[in-house]
Amino acid sequence: MLFITNRIPLQSARSKVGRRIGFNYQNTDVSKWLYFCERHGENDYTEVTSQPFFSRLKLLQVGTQLLFYIHGFDNNMEPDIFRRAQQLQNLLDEKMDLQKKARVLVIPLIWPCDDDSKLHIVDDYWDDQKAADYSGIAFARLLCKFDDWRRAGEQQTEPCLRRMNLLAHSMGNRVLVNALQSWVEELGLGAMPMMFRNIFMVAADVENHILEPEYRGRYVLDAAKNTVVYYASDDLAMSASKVANLRHITCSRRLGMTGPESISKLSAKRVFEFDCDSFNNRLDPPLGHSYFLTNQSGEVSPIISHIAEAIETGCVSLNW
């Protein structure tokens, strides 16, 4: 599995094609460098570097789309992130119509999360929130690298037309918002180009007004043809997040709990909200927060079929 991370490696910070690379989960400092890597097995990684990484994506089978996956807080590479990414890959493979060569490749974007015990979960939340803010700046560099690569002269003769999608879960949406804002501000663009076919915001741990025109999340809507928000009012992680953010004198309902605060302020043709109250706690008891995959009984979330159809057709179904 290919992946990109801004974790600090155990080895030298200097990139090298083909070297073995590892990461210390106790080190949650944010690297200013990005590492483009491939996972061969548990804790078995090699570095690919950016140019070969992008080239490999370009050379995928015709019709293959990309789905970048930004994980939530208190998740680590092993076992959490790669297990979920592989599960997401397998579920989408089962749902996509293989006869029509509709395929998707899941690529985790991994930012540093804390690895303390559950006794330190509140401290972890704050550490991870800071890491999410700084990681947004780092992943803005990913957009810069990709944009530079696709504009290079050798790419112009045969442009990369690969369709890209993005799924952000929980605090991963904070990383997403910060990354797009940082890229726009750094380049002085004023707006974000439409780089993605779909952006899926699942149980988003950001303010519920953040997508509105006067807030920093507005660039998310610029970046995608479709922005799809999945929320659940009884997501207990969202309730805890609302309380936790009182520490910063902030009392805002979370997007993953209510959906957009005022959908009328957003583009009706490009923003879609879906209430997941009817199944979130069944899929992820007792929190009802990670409800986009399966439960322990193997029941598949309705979100999987919904995402698969949106990726395949470019249209968001209004029905489950």
C-alpha positions in Angstrom: 0.0 0.0 0.0 1.3 3.4 -1.0 1.1 6.2 1.7 2.3 9.7 2.4 3.3 10.9 5.9 4.8 13.9 7.7 5.9 11.8 10.7 9.6 12.1 11.6 11.5 9.0 10.5 13.8 7.0 12.7 16.4 7.3 10.0 17.9 10.4 8.4 15.5 13.1 7.5 17.1 13.1 4.0 15.0 11.2 1.5 16.5 8.3 -0.5 14.7 6.1 -3.1 14.3 2.5 -1.9 15.6 2.9 1.6 13.9 1.1 4.5 12.1 3.6 6.7 10.5 3.5 10.1 8.7 5.8 12.6 8.6 6.2 16.3 5.0 6.5 17.5 6.0 8.3 20.7 7.5 11.1 18.6 4.5 13.3 17.6 6.6 16.2 16.3 5.5 17.3 12.9 8.1 17.0 10.2 8.4 19.8 7.7 9.3 17.2 5.1 6.9 14.7 3.5 7.8 11.1 3.0 6.3 9.2 0.0 6.4 5.5 0.9 5.1 2.0 0.3 4.0 -0.5 3.0 5.0 -4.2 2.3 3.8 -5.6 5.6 3.5 -4.7 9.3 6.2 -2.2 10.1 7.9 -2.9 6.8 8.2 0.3 4.7 10.4 1.6 2.0 10.7 5.2 0.7 9.6 5.9 -2.9 10.0 9.7 -3.0 7.6 12.1 -4.7 8.4 11.9 -8.4 8.4 8.1 -8.7 5.3 8.1 -6.4 3.3 10.4 -8.7 4.6 8.5 -11.8 3.3 5.2 -10.3 -0.1 6.7 -9.8 -0.2 8.0 -13.4 0.7 4.6 -14.7 -2.2 2.8 -12.9 -4.7 0.9 -15.0 -6.9 3.1 -17.1 -10.1 4.1 -15.2 -8.5 3.8 -11.8 -9.4 6.7 -9.5 -7.6 7.7 -6.3 -9.0 8.0 -2.9 -6.8 9.8 -0.3 -7.7 8.9 3.2 -7.0 11.2 6.1 -7.5 9.4 9.4 -8.8 10.8 12.7 -7.2 11.5 16.1 -5.6 8.8 18.4 -4.8 6.6 15.4 -1.4 5.2 14.6 0.0 3.6 11.5 0.0 0.1 13.1 -2.5 -1.3 13.7 -5.1 1.4 13.2 -4.6 3.4 10.0 -3.3 0.7 7.7 -6.0 -1.8 8.9 -8.8 0.7 8.2 -7.3 1.8 4.9 -7.1 -1.8 3.8 -10.6 -2.5 5.0 -11.8 0.6 3.1 -10.0 -0.7 0.0 -11.5 -4.1 0.2 -15.0 -2.9 0.8 -14.9 -0.5 -2.2 -13.4 -3.2 -4.4 -16.4 -5.3 -3.6 -18.8 -2.5 -4.4 -17.3 -1.1 -7.5 -18.3 -2.6 -10.8 -15.2 -4.4 -11.9 -16.7 -5.4 -15.2 -16.6 -1.8 -16.2 -13.0 -1.4 -15.0 -14.1 1.1 -12.3 -11.5 0.9 -9.7 -10.2 3.0 -6.8 -6.8 3.0 -5.0 -6.9 4.1 -1.4 -3.8 6.1 -0.3 -3.5 7.0 3.4 -2.2 10.5 4.3 -0.7 10.0 7.8 -0.2 12.7 10.3 1.4 12.3 13.8 -1.1 11.2 16.5 -0.3 10.6 20.1 0.2 7.0 21.3 -0.4 7.4 25.0 -2.8 5.1 27.0 -6.5 5.7 27.2 -5.9 7.3 30.6 -4.4 10.3 28.7 -7.1 10.6 26.1 -7.8 14.2 26.8 -4.2 15.2 26.6 -4.0 13.1 23.4 -6.9 15.1 22.0 -5.0 18.4 22.5 -1.7 17.1 21.3 -3.4 15.7 18.2 -5.3 18.9 17.5 -2.0 20.8 17.5 -0.5 18.2 15.2 -3.5 18.5 12.9 -3.0 22.2 12.6 0.7 22.0 11.8 0.1 19.0 9.5 -2.2 21.0 7.4 0.8 23.2 6.6 2.9 20.2 5.7 0.2 18.6 3.5 -0.2 22.0 1.7 3.3 21.2 0.5 2.0 17.9 -1.0 -0.4 20.0 -3.1 2.5 22.2 -4.2 4.6 19.2 -5.1 1.8 17.6 -7.1 1.0 20.9 -8.9 4.7 21.4 -9.8 4.9 17.8 -11.1 1.8 18.0 -13.3 2.9 21.4 -14.7 6.4 20.2 -15.6 7.3 20.1 -19.3 7.6 16.3 -19.6 4.0 15.9 -18.2 2.5 18.4 -20.6 2.9 16.1 -23.6 0.9 13.4 -21.9 -1.0 15.0 -19.0 -2.1 13.0 -16.0 -5.9 12.8 -16.1 -6.3 10.6 -13.1 -9.5 11.5 -11.1 -8.9 12.1 -7.4 -11.2 11.8 -4.4 -10.6 12.4 -0.7 -12.1 11.0 2.5 -11.4 12.7 5.8 -12.6 11.2 9.1 -13.0 13.0 12.4 -10.0 15.3 13.2 -8.6 14.4 9.7 -11.0 17.1 8.5 -9.1 19.7 10.5 -6.0 18.6 8.6 -7.9 18.9 5.3 -9.2 22.4 6.1 -5.8 23.7 7.2 -4.0 22.2 4.2 -6.2 23.9 1.7 -6.2 27.2 3.5 -2.4 27.1 3.8 -1.9 26.3 0.1 -4.2 29.1 -1.0 -2.6 31.7 1.3 0.9 30.6 0.6 0.5 30.9 -3.1 -1.7 34.0 -2.9 -4.3 32.4 -5.1 -7.4 33.8 -3.5 -9.3 30.6 -4.3 -8.7 26.8 -4.5 -8.7 25.0 -7.9 -11.1 22.1 -8.3 -8.6 19.2 -7.8 -11.0 16.5 -6.5 -14.0 14.8 -7.9 -15.5 14.2 -4.4 -14.5 15.1 -0.9 -16.2 13.0 1.8 -16.3 14.5 5.3 -17.2 11.8 7.8 -17.9 12.6 11.5 -15.9 15.8 10.9 -14.4 17.3 14.1 -14.6 20.9 12.9 -17.0 23.7 13.6 -20.4 23.2 11.9 -20.2 26.6 10.2 -16.7 26.1 8.8 -17.7 25.6 5.1 -19.5 29.0 4.9 -18.0 31.7 2.7 -16.5 33.8 5.5 -14.7 30.9 7.1 -11.5 29.0 6.4 -13.3 25.8 5.3 -14.7 27.5 2.2 -11.8 26.3 0.2 -13.0 22.7 0.7 -16.0 23.5 -1.5 -13.7 25.1 -4.1 -11.5 22.0 -4.2 -14.2 19.5 -5.2 -17.0 18.9 -7.6 -19.0 17.4 -4.7 -18.6 17.9 -1.0 -20.4 15.2 1.0 -21.0 15.5 4.8 -21.9 12.5 6.9 -23.0 13.3 10.4 -24.9 11.8 13.4 -26.4 13.8 16.4 -25.7 10.9 18.8 -22.0 10.6 17.8 -20.5 10.7 21.4 -17.1 11.6 20.2 -18.6 14.8 18.7 -20.3 15.6 22.1 -16.9 15.1 23.9 -15.2 17.3 21.3 -17.6 20.1 21.9 -17.0 20.0 25.6 -13.2 19.7 25.2 -13.0 22.8 23.0 -14.4 24.9 25.9 -10.7 24.9 27.0 -10.1 27.4 24.1 -13.2 29.4 25.0 -14.9 27.8 22.0 -18.4 26.5 22.1 -19.3 25.5 18.6 -21.3 22.5 17.5 -19.3 20.1 15.4 -20.0 19.5 11.7 -20.0 15.7 12.4 -22.8 16.1 14.9 -25.2 18.5 13.1 -24.1 18.7 9.5 -23.6 22.2 8.1 -25.1 24.9 10.3 -26.8 26.7 7.4 -26.9 24.6 4.2 -28.7 27.5 2.5 -25.4 29.5 2.6 -23.6 26.8 0.6 -23.9 25.8 -3.0 -27.0 23.6 -3.3 -25.7 21.7 -6.3 -22.3 20.8 -4.8 -22.8 20.3 -1.1 -24.7 17.3 0.2 -25.5 16.3 3.9 -26.6 12.9 5.1 -27.9 12.0 8.6 -26.4 8.7 9.8 -28.3 8.6 13.1 -30.1 5.4 12.0 -27.0 3.2 11.9 -23.9 5.0 13.4 -24.2 3.4 16.9 -25.0 0.0 15.4 -21.9 0.2 13.2 -19.6 1.5 16.0 -20.9 0.9 19.5 -20.9 2.6 21.9 -19.4 5.9 20.5 -21.1 5.9 17.0 -18.1 7.7 15.6 -16.2 5.4 13.2 -19.4 4.2 11.3 -18.1 4.3 7.7 -16.7 0.7 7.5 -18.2 -2.4 9.3 -19.1 -3.5 12.8 -17.7 -6.6 14.5 -20.5 -8.7 13.0 -19.3 -7.7 9.5 -22.3 -5.5 8.7 -21.2 -3.0 6.0 -22.0 0.7 6.4 -24.4 2.2 3.9 -21.7 4.9 3.4 -19.6 2.4 1.5 -22.1 2.0 -1.3 -22.8 5.7 -1.3 -19.2 6.6 -1.7 -18.6 3.9 -4.3 -21.4 5.3 -6.5 -20.2 8.9 -6.2 -16.6 7.9 -7.1 -17.8 5.8 -10.1 -20.4 8.2 -11.5 -19.3 11.6 -10.2 -22.9 12.1 -9.0 -24.1 12.0 -5.4 -27.2 9.9 -4.9 -29.8 11.6 -2.6 -30.9 8.2 -1.4 -29.1 5.6 0.7 
